[in-house]
């Protein structure tokens, strides 16, 4: 169990690093798909089967297809220029800042004392319990989500129109 | 052999920091959006880790909503990128300096 976790975590970290440091955006997108699959595997380990399936369908499927579509639509032949000396300081500063952010999060989380974990309650499976919660306690957020998606559709269509009157 | 919650949190922090590096370092706005997706994914991982730890499904509900927001964000964001590319013929953020006078 832990062995599988370590393997998947390694895959996720390596592919995540390759997303950041590949020069061509197309390769970044393909590595990001690998990253999403690894994280979906970790969701499976954490007994979140429904979320793992959604991760593969929505993230690795729909969102990445959208990304690849736009990358190919824009047809960026030349990769990002390798060195822009003006930005070298920014690069070092950015990495330092990110590492500092990570350390700050590590410090904050180590300060928290967690209550002991619980035993799994018997009964419903993962998808059933999600469905039950979704249509009782979280009904209003669920409906608001549908409005959000509608707004996103309208926004994308308006932005994609060639002429704005 | 259960995976402890601290492992999930450590991986989540590492992925989030990688996403922050990408957002701060890269110039290509498409790659920046991909790194934002990676950061959202890292937060989802923390949610899932805690949901497994407390044996509560509420964390997974939040992941569900985060994914919806991410999908909406990508749809609108990529439409914006295409619109900007049509006007300026560039996707590099250091060349999109029209607000900087």
Interface residues (C-beta under 8 A of the other chain):
Chain A: X1 X2 X5 X9 X12 X13 X16 X17 X19 X20 X25 X28 X29 X32 X35 X36 X39 X42 X43 X45 X46 X47 X48 X50 X51 X54 X55 X58 X59 X62 X63 X66 X67 X70 X71 X73 X74 X76 X80 X84 X87 X90 X91 X93 X94 X95 X97 X98 X99 X101 X102 X105 X106 X109 X114 X117 X118 X119 X120 X121 X126 X129 X130 X133 X134 X138 X141 X145 X148 X149 X151 X152 X153 X155 X156 X159 X160 X162
Chain B: X1 X2 X3 X5 X7 X8 X9 X10 X11 X13 X14 X15 X16 X17 X18 X19 X20 X21 X22 X24 X25 X26 X27 X28 X30 X31 X33 X34 X35 X37 X38 X41 X44 X45 X48 X49 X51 X52 X53 X54 X55 X57 X58 X60 X61 X63 X64 X65 X67 X68 X69 X70 X71 X72 X73 X74 X75 X76 X78 X79 X80 X81 X82 X83 X85 X86 X91 X92 X94
